[in-house]
Amino acid sequence: MNLLLIGDVIARAGRQALKRHLPRLRKEHEIAFCIVNAENAAGGAGITRETARDLYDAGADCLTTGNHVWDKKEVIPYLDEDSRLLRPANYPAPCPGSGVHVGTAENGARVGVINLMGRVYMGGFDDPFRAADRLVADLRGKADVIAVDFHAELTSEKAAFGWYLDGRVSVVYGTHTHIPTADERILPGGTAFQTDVGMTGPFDSVIGMQVEGALQRFLTQRHHRLEPAEGNVQIRATLVEVDASTGKARAIRRIVVPDAA
């Protein structure tokens, strides 16, 4: 079976690109389950009920997030209502929402999705390694395939996390930096890994934001409002083939789709 993992979706431009292209991608690559990182889907920071609906309508089966999940306060009650919208599972308790979802793929396989966040340069979150131990153990017997979105800043932390879960989950992939990495591979234990999937949004930008505002922050060391950019929109995603009978990955490759619109 094929999983499609889509990197951080940036604002309206990213959502519209998915609406235009995701149905075709699902059909062309025989996608059984699609996971989208949606923490930047609403205006470039955060997510709302309406933007989540946009992504579901485009073809997402599950939405993951990260440190920007709380930027739109109206999402807080929605996290408890929508089991397919995740926040990182290692936020300290008590916390709205859940960091784990088990969905049914088009081929009938049970897909467990775990959303976790790194700690280096990110904040004082609970230990993602020990949290992963508990969550993976809890999914044993409940999921045929397990995908982990590790939302983290540091490439070494992401690499360590992939090796830590090798052989226990189907795929570990990074989000957050908006920059796709060219290190996709199958680890010895059968876990697919990529340090960062990248972003789905405007590439004529500074990680999705208009260039001028970002430049002013660096040049002046003062706060300047960042607005989502719009030019050269691309979908960055990763396709993983998994043997649902074993939970082991067979293949992994990057996908780039320019949005001509």
Secondary structure as the mmCIF struct_conf table of DSSP 4:
data_model
#
loop_
_struct_conf.conf_type_id
_struct_conf.id
_struct_conf.beg_label_comp_id
_struct_conf.beg_label_asym_id
_struct_conf.beg_label_seq_id
_struct_conf.end_label_comp_id
_struct_conf.end_label_asym_id
_struct_conf.end_label_seq_id
STRN STRN1 ASN A 2 ILE A 6
STRN STRN2 ASP A 8 VAL A 9
HELX_RH_AL_P HELX_RH_AL_P1 ALA A 11 GLU A 28
TURN_TY1_P TURN_TY1_P1 HIS A 29 GLU A 30
STRN STRN3 ILE A 31 ASN A 37
TURN_TY1_P TURN_TY1_P2 GLU A 39 GLY A 44
BEND BEND1 ALA A 45 ALA A 45
HELX_RH_AL_P HELX_RH_AL_P2 ARG A 49 ALA A 58
TURN_TY1_P TURN_TY1_P3 GLY A 59 GLY A 59
BEND BEND2 ASP A 61 ASP A 61
STRN STRN4 CYS A 62 THR A 64
TURN_TY1_P TURN_TY1_P4 ASN A 67 TRP A 70
BEND BEND3 ASP A 71 LYS A 72
TURN_TY1_P TURN_TY1_P5 LYS A 73 GLU A 74
HELX_RH_AL_P HELX_RH_AL_P3 VAL A 75 GLU A 81
TURN_TY1_P TURN_TY1_P6 SER A 83 ARG A 84
STRN STRN5 LEU A 85 LEU A 85
TURN_TY1_P TURN_TY1_P7 ALA A 89 ASN A 90
BEND BEND4 TYR A 91 TYR A 91
HELX_LH_PP_P HELX_LH_PP_P1 PRO A 92 PRO A 92
BEND BEND5 ALA A 93 PRO A 94
BEND BEND6 PRO A 96 GLY A 97
BEND BEND7 GLY A 99 GLY A 99
STRN STRN6 VAL A 100 THR A 104
TURN_TY1_P TURN_TY1_P8 GLU A 106 ASN A 107
BEND BEND8 GLY A 108 GLY A 108
STRN STRN7 ARG A 110 MET A 117
TURN_TY1_P TURN_TY1_P9 VAL A 120 MET A 122
BEND BEND9 GLY A 124 GLY A 124
HELX_RH_AL_P HELX_RH_AL_P4 PRO A 128 LEU A 139
TURN_TY1_P TURN_TY1_P10 ARG A 140 LYS A 142
BEND BEND10 ASP A 144 ASP A 144
STRN STRN8 VAL A 145 HIS A 151
BEND BEND11 GLU A 153 GLU A 153
HELX_RH_AL_P HELX_RH_AL_P5 THR A 155 LEU A 165
TURN_TY1_P TURN_TY1_P11 ASP A 166 ARG A 168
BEND BEND12 VAL A 169 SER A 170
STRN STRN9 VAL A 171 THR A 175
BEND BEND13 HIS A 176 THR A 177
BEND BEND14 ALA A 182 ALA A 182
STRN STRN10 ARG A 185 ILE A 186
TURN_TY1_P TURN_TY1_P12 PRO A 188 GLY A 189
BEND BEND15 GLY A 190 GLY A 190
STRN STRN11 ALA A 192 GLN A 194
BEND BEND16 THR A 195 THR A 195
STRN STRN12 MET A 199 PRO A 202
BEND BEND17 PHE A 203 SER A 205
STRN STRN13 VAL A 206 VAL A 206
TURN_TY1_P TURN_TY1_P13 ILE A 207 GLY A 208
STRN STRN14 MET A 209 MET A 209
HELX_RH_AL_P HELX_RH_AL_P6 VAL A 211 THR A 220
BEND BEND18 ARG A 222 ARG A 222
STRN STRN15 PRO A 228 PRO A 228
BEND BEND19 GLY A 231 ASN A 232
STRN STRN16 VAL A 233 ASP A 243
TURN_TY1_P TURN_TY1_P14 ALA A 244 GLY A 247
STRN STRN17 LYS A 248 PRO A 258
#
